[in-house]
Amino acid sequence: MTTADILFRPDLLAKYSANGPRYTSYPTALQFRDDFDSEHYARAAADPGAAETDLSLYFHIPFCDTVCFYCGCNKVATKNRSRAKPYLEQIRREIELQAQLFDTARPVSQLHWGGGTPTFLSLDQMSELMAATRDHFRLRPDNEGEYSIEIDPREASADTIVHLRALGFNRLSLGVQDFDPIVQQAINRVQPLELTEDVIGAARASGFQSVSVDLIYGLPHQTVGSFARTLDTMLSLAPDRLSVFGYAHMPHLFKMQRQMDAAALPSPQERLALLRLVTERLTAAGYVYIGMDHFALPTDELARAQAQRTLHRNFQGYSTRADCDLIGFGASSIGKVGDVYVQNAKDLPGYAAAIGGGRLALTRGVRLTADDRLRRDIITELMCNLELRFDEVEAAHCVHFPTAFAPELERLREFEKDGLVARSTNRIEVLPAGRMLVRNIAMVFDRYLGAQRAERFSRTV
């Protein structure tokens, strides 16, 4: 029996397929309140105990030259490059405002530029933004920090990659989605293979520590045969990590998805066949299945962290930096400081007005309760390290786990019967067949899920 045979159980995937959170946070962003008191954020930032943790910085660059029809990100499609200049001026001011709240002696061990398309910026603008960051925050040395950026190969030459490495970036994430030209036309992302090869080659030559690639299954006109060719091509490029997401068709939320022919989407049975293909090809090639949609080479830091039970999740997904306070910069960015989650204004005018008025652009947020913190730790352990040890939870939160979570443990019996989890007197273990359904397992411990509209979430399979 192959690894894929153990991981992929079509009967169980069909049985448990449902809409559910990805748990980049708990509570999820649906629990953020518009009447959030931003003073909670300021107090959390000033807490003397917070100085013991490192900082993580996230910068949202929303601009895209061309819109991809599948995309559900907060973005601004424009060919007007001059729009970046005032936005960067606002981010520089936001950096100053945020730095005033924190002990800037705290080191930064993680930094990420996302979007949109960060490489929409010119090389000079990238340099200026990184310089402003270093003026106000102390970044750890290259061999101690994780500094990543999302790349669109259509917007990045080999010179761009060399420049980014010189700025201090040491991890690269690039979108591909599919190499098939028919699929690329359908999703409005025409990206010749040569562009991707050039970016990955430049990253290797420049000394990037890790290269991650995004693919998507379930797109219009995809077939098992066509996606097999995409996977074979990608494996020849040997990225350190692969994220193979299931496309979430939610045109009621993302109007641009209406540009695609819904009749050309793979059927539920075809989606399962595509997912099995992904599992077979990547595990046979030696990639470790981390969970959900993520695969990594055994030598990659992500796989090593999971083996050592130090893997974590934050608003960017799986992370090897567990205890950082996250500061978000730019429109729609999300931060986590202590027991507080916050989000900036999503629209550019609202963001600009707040920053121009000399105040942070925080518009939504939530302050976690003791129960939130408890359930966050449970969900994180299950999602990341595939194991929950009751004694660790009890020591950290002063609860008797079997008593406090008796209803949840009862609901897990069905998962046990189906071979997705194993439970003993002191722990829950996610079995190999449960890895693809780990979101469903985590959902058992989500106190808010019943009151949330399921259509706000993507399918778990």
Backbone torsions as a table, in degrees:
resi	resn	phi	psi	omega
1	MET	NA	130.6	-179.0
2	THR	-81.6	167.0	175.6
3	THR	-58.5	-39.8	-179.5
4	ALA	-63.7	-37.9	178.9
5	ASP	-62.0	-35.5	-179.8
6	ILE	-73.5	-41.6	-176.2
7	LEU	-75.5	-37.1	-168.6
8	PHE	-102.1	107.8	176.7
9	ARG	-119.8	95.0	-174.1
10	PRO	-58.7	-33.3	179.3
11	ASP	-63.8	-41.4	-179.4
12	LEU	-75.9	-35.8	177.9
13	LEU	-62.7	-39.9	177.8
14	ALA	-69.4	-39.7	-178.1
15	LYS	-64.1	-41.1	-172.1
16	TYR	-99.5	-1.9	-179.7
17	SER	-58.0	126.6	-177.3
18	ALA	-158.9	170.5	172.7
19	ASN	-84.6	135.2	-179.8
20	GLY	-165.3	162.9	-178.5
21	PRO	-67.2	158.9	173.0
22	ARG	-92.2	-8.7	175.6
23	TYR	55.0	46.3	165.5
24	THR	-73.2	-10.7	169.9
25	SER	-153.6	160.1	166.6
26	TYR	-140.9	125.6	-4.4
27	PRO	-62.0	159.8	179.0
28	THR	-75.7	172.0	-177.3
29	ALA	-62.2	-18.8	177.9
30	LEU	-66.0	-18.0	178.9
31	GLN	-90.6	-3.9	177.5
32	PHE	-65.2	142.0	-176.6
33	ARG	-109.0	139.6	177.5
34	ASP	-70.9	-22.9	-179.7
35	ASP	-96.3	24.0	-179.6
36	PHE	-60.4	136.9	178.4
37	ASP	-86.1	108.5	-175.1
38	SER	-65.3	-13.2	177.1
39	GLU	-65.9	-27.0	175.1
40	HIS	-59.4	-39.3	179.5
41	TYR	-65.5	-46.2	-179.0
42	ALA	-62.2	-40.2	179.4
43	ARG	-68.4	-37.7	178.6
44	ALA	-65.3	-39.1	179.3
45	ALA	-65.8	-33.5	-176.9
46	ALA	-88.7	-3.5	-178.2
47	ASP	-59.4	121.8	-178.6
48	PRO	-57.2	-32.0	179.6
49	GLY	-66.7	-21.6	-178.7
50	ALA	-69.9	-20.8	-177.5
51	ALA	-63.4	-14.5	-179.9
52	GLU	-78.9	-12.1	-178.6
53	THR	-107.7	151.3	176.2
54	ASP	-74.7	170.8	176.8
55	LEU	-107.8	150.9	171.5
56	SER	-125.0	135.6	-177.3
57	LEU	-117.7	130.8	176.5
58	TYR	-121.0	131.0	178.8
59	PHE	-118.6	124.3	-179.7
60	HIS	-100.8	116.9	176.0
61	ILE	-108.1	104.5	-166.3
62	PRO	-82.9	-9.0	-168.4
63	PHE	-80.5	139.2	173.6
64	CYS	-133.1	135.8	176.8
65	ASP	-68.3	-37.7	-179.5
66	THR	-135.9	137.3	-178.0
67	VAL	-88.2	136.1	173.5
68	CYS	-90.8	129.8	-170.7
69	PHE	-64.6	-26.6	-177.3
70	TYR	-79.4	-14.5	-164.5
71	CYS	-70.8	136.9	175.6
72	GLY	-115.2	13.9	-177.9
73	CYS	-79.8	163.6	174.6
74	ASN	-79.1	111.1	-171.1
75	LYS	-144.3	164.1	174.9
76	VAL	-130.6	110.8	179.4
77	ALA	-83.4	120.0	-178.9
78	THR	-159.8	147.9	173.3
79	LYS	-101.5	1.8	-179.3
80	ASN	-86.6	95.7	-176.3
81	ARG	-65.5	-20.3	-178.3
82	SER	-68.1	-14.5	-179.3
83	ARG	-68.8	-19.6	-178.9
84	ALA	-71.1	-30.3	-173.3
85	LYS	-61.4	-55.1	179.7
86	PRO	-63.9	-33.0	179.6
87	TYR	-64.0	-42.9	178.9
88	LEU	-67.2	-33.9	175.4
89	GLU	-63.2	-38.4	177.2
90	GLN	-67.3	-40.0	178.5
91	ILE	-64.9	-40.2	178.3
92	ARG	-61.3	-39.1	177.2
93	ARG	-67.7	-38.2	178.3
94	GLU	-64.4	-38.1	176.5
95	ILE	-57.2	-44.2	179.4
96	GLU	-62.7	-43.8	-178.3
97	LEU	-65.4	-43.0	-180.0
98	GLN	-67.3	-40.5	-177.8
99	ALA	-61.6	-28.6	179.3
100	GLN	-67.3	-20.6	-177.0
101	LEU	-89.6	-20.0	-170.5
102	PHE	-113.2	154.8	168.5
103	ASP	-74.5	103.6	-173.9
104	THR	-75.8	2.1	169.5
105	ALA	-75.6	-17.8	176.5
106	ARG	-63.0	128.7	-177.9
107	PRO	-75.6	150.2	172.8
108	VAL	-96.1	120.3	179.6
109	SER	-110.2	-2.9	179.2
110	GLN	-147.7	135.3	178.0
111	LEU	-144.2	139.6	-177.9
112	HIS	-144.3	133.3	169.9
113	TRP	-105.9	122.8	178.8
114	GLY	-128.0	-175.4	-176.9
115	GLY	-168.3	-154.9	19.0
116	GLY	49.9	-158.5	-177.6
117	THR	-128.9	98.5	-179.8
118	PRO	-56.4	-31.1	179.7
119	THR	-79.3	9.8	165.5
120	PHE	-63.1	-28.0	-179.7
121	LEU	-71.6	152.2	173.5
122	SER	-75.5	165.0	179.0
123	LEU	-60.1	-40.4	179.3
124	ASP	-65.0	-40.8	179.5
125	GLN	-65.5	-37.8	175.6
126	MET	-61.3	-43.9	179.6
127	SER	-62.3	-43.0	-179.0
128	GLU	-64.4	-40.7	-179.8
129	LEU	-67.1	-41.6	178.5
130	MET	-67.5	-37.4	178.3
131	ALA	-64.2	-41.9	178.0
132	ALA	-62.7	-37.4	178.1
133	THR	-63.9	-47.1	-178.5
134	ARG	-69.5	-23.4	177.2
135	ASP	-66.6	-27.3	-172.8
136	HIS	-116.6	-15.4	-179.2
137	PHE	-133.3	151.9	-176.3
138	ARG	-102.6	106.1	-179.4
139	LEU	-83.8	135.9	176.4
140	ARG	-64.1	159.5	178.5
141	PRO	-59.5	161.6	-174.1
142	ASP	-54.0	-38.3	-177.0
143	ASN	-82.0	-0.2	180.0
144	GLU	-115.9	-18.5	-175.2
145	GLY	-110.2	161.2	176.6
146	GLU	-115.5	105.9	-174.3
147	TYR	-120.1	106.7	-170.2
148	SER	-122.9	159.4	-179.8
149	ILE	-147.2	142.6	175.7
150	GLU	-86.9	132.9	-174.6
151	ILE	-120.3	135.0	166.2
152	ASP	-101.9	112.2	-176.8
153	PRO	-57.5	-20.9	176.8
154	ARG	-73.4	-13.9	-175.7
155	GLU	-118.6	17.4	-175.0
156	ALA	-146.5	118.7	175.0
157	SER	-89.4	176.0	175.3
158	ALA	-59.9	-36.3	178.4
159	ASP	-63.7	-36.4	177.2
160	THR	-61.1	-44.1	-178.3
161	ILE	-64.3	-42.9	177.5
162	VAL	-60.6	-42.1	-179.2
163	HIS	-64.6	-43.2	-179.9
164	LEU	-63.0	-38.7	177.8
165	ARG	-65.0	-38.9	178.5
166	ALA	-65.1	-29.7	178.7
167	LEU	-74.3	-16.0	178.7
168	GLY	119.3	-6.3	177.4
169	PHE	-67.7	135.6	179.5
170	ASN	-126.4	0.4	176.1
171	ARG	-134.9	141.2	-174.3
172	LEU	-125.7	135.0	174.3
173	SER	-124.4	123.0	-178.1
174	LEU	-126.9	143.0	179.0
175	GLY	-87.7	136.1	174.2
176	VAL	-127.5	-54.5	178.0
177	GLN	77.4	-55.7	178.6
178	ASP	-166.8	143.1	178.3
179	PHE	-90.8	-11.0	-176.2
180	ASP	-69.4	126.8	-175.5
181	PRO	-64.8	-30.9	179.4
182	ILE	-68.7	-42.6	177.9
183	VAL	-65.5	-42.4	180.0
184	GLN	-59.4	-41.5	177.4
185	GLN	-63.1	-40.3	-176.8
186	ALA	-66.9	-30.0	-178.0
187	ILE	-101.2	4.2	178.7
188	ASN	61.4	40.7	176.0
189	ARG	-138.2	82.0	178.9
190	VAL	-85.8	115.3	-171.8
191	GLN	-141.3	93.2	-179.8
192	PRO	-57.2	147.4	-179.0
193	LEU	-54.0	-37.0	-175.9
194	GLU	-59.4	-33.9	179.3
195	LEU	-64.7	-43.4	179.2
196	THR	-66.9	-42.4	178.1
197	GLU	-59.3	-42.9	-178.2
198	ASP	-63.8	-42.3	-178.9
199	VAL	-65.4	-47.2	-179.2
200	ILE	-65.3	-40.5	177.6
201	GLY	-62.1	-42.7	179.0
202	ALA	-65.5	-37.5	178.5
203	ALA	-63.8	-43.4	177.8
204	ARG	-62.4	-46.1	-177.3
205	ALA	-67.0	-28.3	-177.2
206	SER	-86.6	-8.3	176.6
207	GLY	91.8	23.1	173.4
208	PHE	-64.0	137.7	-175.9
209	GLN	-75.5	-28.6	-176.5
210	SER	-152.2	139.6	175.4
211	VAL	-121.8	123.9	179.7
212	SER	-115.8	141.6	-178.6
213	VAL	-125.9	139.9	176.4
214	ASP	-101.9	130.5	169.3
215	LEU	-122.8	161.3	177.4
216	ILE	-133.2	131.8	171.9
217	TYR	-108.6	152.9	-178.2
218	GLY	97.1	13.4	179.9
219	LEU	-82.8	162.9	179.8
220	PRO	-57.3	137.3	174.5
221	HIS	71.6	5.3	175.6
222	GLN	-72.3	140.6	172.7
223	THR	-129.4	166.5	177.1
224	VAL	-60.2	-40.8	180.0
225	GLY	-64.8	-45.3	-177.6
226	SER	-69.1	-38.8	-177.9
227	PHE	-75.2	-26.0	173.9
228	ALA	-62.4	-39.6	177.8
229	ARG	-65.8	-40.0	176.8
230	THR	-61.0	-45.5	-179.0
231	LEU	-64.5	-41.9	179.8
232	ASP	-63.0	-41.5	177.8
233	THR	-63.5	-43.4	-179.4
234	MET	-64.6	-41.1	179.8
235	LEU	-63.7	-30.0	176.7
236	SER	-66.9	-22.5	178.0
237	LEU	-88.0	-14.4	172.0
238	ALA	52.1	57.1	173.4
239	PRO	-66.6	157.1	-179.9
240	ASP	-73.2	-33.5	-179.9
241	ARG	-135.1	149.4	173.9
242	LEU	-132.3	130.9	171.2
243	SER	-112.2	116.8	-177.7
244	VAL	-115.7	94.6	-172.5
245	PHE	-85.8	145.9	169.0
246	GLY	-81.9	124.5	-179.1
247	TYR	-62.3	130.6	178.5
248	ALA	-103.8	105.5	-179.4
249	HIS	-85.0	102.2	-175.8
250	MET	-132.1	63.5	-176.0
251	PRO	-62.9	-19.1	177.1
252	HIS	-70.7	-20.1	177.5
253	LEU	-104.4	-34.3	-173.9
254	PHE	-123.1	99.8	-171.6
255	LYS	-61.0	-31.3	-177.1
256	MET	-63.1	-24.7	179.6
257	GLN	-66.9	-17.6	177.7
258	ARG	-68.8	-13.0	178.7
259	GLN	-74.7	-14.1	-179.8
260	MET	-95.1	151.6	179.2
261	ASP	-80.3	107.2	-178.1
262	ALA	-62.5	-26.8	179.7
263	ALA	-68.7	-18.6	-179.4
264	ALA	-89.8	-2.2	179.0
265	LEU	-72.2	145.6	177.0
266	PRO	-61.4	147.5	176.6
267	SER	-70.5	166.2	176.4
268	PRO	-54.3	-38.0	178.8
269	GLN	-67.5	-39.2	178.7
270	GLU	-68.2	-35.8	176.9
271	ARG	-61.9	-43.0	178.3
272	LEU	-63.3	-38.5	177.8
273	ALA	-64.8	-38.2	176.9
274	LEU	-65.7	-41.6	179.4
275	LEU	-64.5	-40.6	177.4
276	ARG	-62.8	-42.0	177.7
277	LEU	-57.5	-47.2	179.0
278	VAL	-57.2	-48.2	-177.7
279	THR	-62.0	-44.6	-178.6
280	GLU	-64.1	-50.7	-173.8
281	ARG	-66.3	-43.2	-174.1
282	LEU	-75.1	-41.6	178.8
283	THR	-68.7	-35.9	177.0
284	ALA	-64.9	-28.5	179.0
285	ALA	-83.0	0.2	174.9
286	GLY	100.0	4.7	178.4
287	TYR	-78.4	142.6	176.2
288	VAL	-86.5	131.0	175.8
289	TYR	-81.6	109.0	-176.9
290	ILE	-75.1	-41.5	-177.4
291	GLY	145.9	157.2	-178.2
292	MET	55.4	-107.8	-176.9
293	ASP	-116.8	16.1	-169.7
294	HIS	-110.6	136.2	176.1
295	PHE	-131.5	147.0	179.8
296	ALA	-147.9	149.7	173.6
297	LEU	-64.5	148.9	-179.0
298	PRO	-57.8	-26.0	-179.6
299	THR	-82.9	-10.7	-177.2
300	ASP	-74.1	149.5	-177.5
301	GLU	-59.7	-30.7	-179.5
302	LEU	-65.5	-45.9	179.2
303	ALA	-67.5	-38.6	179.8
304	ARG	-65.6	-39.2	-180.0
305	ALA	-64.6	-40.2	179.1
306	GLN	-65.6	-40.0	179.0
307	ALA	-63.6	-29.8	-178.5
308	GLN	-95.0	4.9	-179.5
309	ARG	60.3	38.0	177.8
310	THR	-120.0	10.0	179.9
311	LEU	-71.3	150.8	-175.8
312	HIS	-141.9	168.7	171.5
313	ARG	-127.4	140.8	171.5
314	ASN	-137.1	-166.9	-172.8
315	PHE	-67.8	-11.0	174.2
316	GLN	-97.6	-1.3	179.8
317	GLY	112.5	-148.2	179.9
318	TYR	-66.2	142.6	-175.7
319	SER	-146.4	150.5	175.2
320	THR	-97.5	0.1	179.5
321	ARG	-107.0	101.5	-166.2
322	ALA	-82.3	-40.0	-165.2
323	ASP	-109.0	21.0	-177.1
324	CYS	-76.5	145.1	163.0
325	ASP	-83.2	133.3	-175.0
326	LEU	-104.3	125.9	175.6
327	ILE	-108.4	124.5	179.6
328	GLY	-99.1	137.3	178.0
329	PHE	-124.5	139.2	177.8
330	GLY	99.6	166.1	-177.9
331	ALA	-60.3	134.4	176.1
332	SER	73.6	-2.9	-176.5
333	SER	-67.6	150.6	-177.0
334	ILE	-115.3	141.4	177.4
335	GLY	-125.4	159.5	175.3
336	LYS	-137.3	116.4	179.2
337	VAL	-130.1	116.0	-176.2
338	GLY	59.0	-123.6	-179.4
339	ASP	-102.5	28.4	-177.1
340	VAL	-125.8	131.9	169.9
341	TYR	-109.2	140.7	178.4
342	VAL	-140.0	157.2	175.0
343	GLN	-136.9	138.7	176.4
344	ASN	-74.4	163.4	173.2
345	ALA	-52.6	136.3	-176.3
346	LYS	-80.3	-29.9	-176.7
347	ASP	-91.4	146.8	-178.4
348	LEU	-62.4	-43.1	178.6
349	PRO	-60.7	-42.8	179.5
350	GLY	-64.9	-41.3	177.9
351	TYR	-63.4	-46.9	-177.9
352	ALA	-63.6	-39.1	-178.6
353	ALA	-63.7	-42.5	-179.0
354	ALA	-65.9	-49.8	-177.7
355	ILE	-65.7	-40.1	178.1
356	GLY	-63.6	-26.1	177.7
357	GLY	-86.8	5.7	176.4
358	GLY	80.0	22.3	-180.0
359	ARG	-132.6	159.5	176.2
360	LEU	-65.9	154.8	-174.6
361	ALA	-94.1	23.9	-178.7
362	LEU	-65.3	126.0	179.9
363	THR	-122.7	-21.0	-178.4
364	ARG	-140.2	158.7	176.5
365	GLY	176.3	179.3	178.1
366	VAL	-153.7	143.0	173.7
367	ARG	-103.8	122.4	-173.7
368	LEU	-70.5	141.0	173.2
369	THR	-87.5	172.7	176.2
370	ALA	-60.3	-38.3	178.4
371	ASP	-67.0	-37.5	175.9
372	ASP	-60.3	-45.3	-177.9
373	ARG	-64.2	-40.7	178.7
374	LEU	-61.6	-51.1	-177.6
375	ARG	-69.4	-32.1	175.0
376	ARG	-59.6	-44.5	-179.8
377	ASP	-64.8	-39.9	179.2
378	ILE	-63.2	-49.4	-178.1
379	ILE	-64.2	-40.4	178.9
380	THR	-61.5	-44.9	-179.6
381	GLU	-62.9	-42.8	179.7
382	LEU	-67.1	-44.2	-176.9
383	MET	-69.5	-36.1	-171.1
384	CYS	-98.1	-48.0	-171.0
385	ASN	-109.7	1.1	169.4
386	LEU	59.9	25.2	-179.4
387	GLU	-158.3	141.1	176.3
388	LEU	-127.9	120.1	179.2
389	ARG	-101.1	117.8	-174.1
390	PHE	-60.4	-39.0	-175.8
391	ASP	-64.3	-33.5	177.8
392	GLU	-68.1	-40.3	178.2
393	VAL	-66.5	-42.9	-178.4
394	GLU	-64.5	-39.4	179.8
395	ALA	-68.3	-36.6	-176.8
396	ALA	-79.0	-28.2	-170.9
397	HIS	-125.7	3.7	175.9
398	CYS	55.2	50.8	175.7
399	VAL	-129.5	158.8	169.7
400	HIS	-98.7	106.9	-167.2
401	PHE	-56.7	-50.6	-177.3
402	PRO	-59.5	-29.1	178.9
403	THR	-80.5	-47.7	-176.3
404	ALA	-65.4	-29.0	-174.9
405	PHE	-123.1	34.4	178.7
406	ALA	-58.6	-44.5	179.1
407	PRO	-63.1	-39.6	-179.8
408	GLU	-65.9	-42.1	179.0
409	LEU	-63.9	-33.8	176.7
410	GLU	-65.9	-41.1	179.9
411	ARG	-67.7	-23.2	179.3
412	LEU	-75.2	-11.6	-177.5
413	ARG	-59.4	-37.3	178.9
414	GLU	-64.7	-39.5	176.9
415	PHE	-63.9	-39.2	177.4
416	GLU	-62.9	-45.9	-178.0
417	LYS	-60.3	-34.1	-178.9
418	ASP	-87.5	1.9	176.5
419	GLY	77.5	23.4	179.3
420	LEU	-89.8	-32.5	178.5
421	VAL	-135.7	157.5	171.1
422	ALA	-123.0	137.0	-177.7
423	ARG	-125.6	133.9	173.2
424	SER	-118.9	-170.6	-178.3
425	THR	-67.6	-20.5	-173.5
426	ASN	-130.1	8.5	179.6
427	ARG	-163.2	162.5	170.8
428	ILE	-120.1	129.2	177.4
429	GLU	-117.3	131.0	174.2
430	VAL	-81.5	116.4	-178.7
431	LEU	-78.5	163.3	-177.7
432	PRO	-51.4	-41.8	179.9
433	ALA	-66.6	-17.8	-179.7
434	GLY	-90.0	-8.3	-175.4
435	ARG	-63.3	-39.8	-179.9
436	MET	-72.4	-15.5	-179.5
437	LEU	-113.7	24.6	-175.8
438	VAL	-64.5	-28.5	175.5
439	ARG	-62.7	-42.6	179.1
440	ASN	-62.4	-39.2	179.3
441	ILE	-65.1	-44.8	179.0
442	ALA	-63.4	-33.7	-178.0
443	MET	-61.1	-24.3	177.8
444	VAL	-58.9	-30.7	-175.2
445	PHE	-98.7	7.7	-178.6
446	ASP	-88.2	111.3	-177.0
447	ARG	-71.0	-24.0	-173.4
448	TYR	-93.4	-11.8	-165.6
449	LEU	-60.1	-39.5	-176.9
450	GLY	-62.8	-26.6	-177.4
451	ALA	-93.7	-1.4	-177.3
452	GLN	-99.7	148.3	-179.5
453	ARG	-75.3	119.4	-173.9
454	ALA	-61.0	-30.8	-176.4
455	GLU	-69.8	-7.4	176.1
456	ARG	-77.8	-12.3	-177.1
457	PHE	-111.9	157.9	175.5
458	SER	-80.6	168.6	176.5
459	ARG	-71.1	145.0	179.1
460	THR	-74.4	-19.6	177.1
461	VAL	-129.1	NA	NA
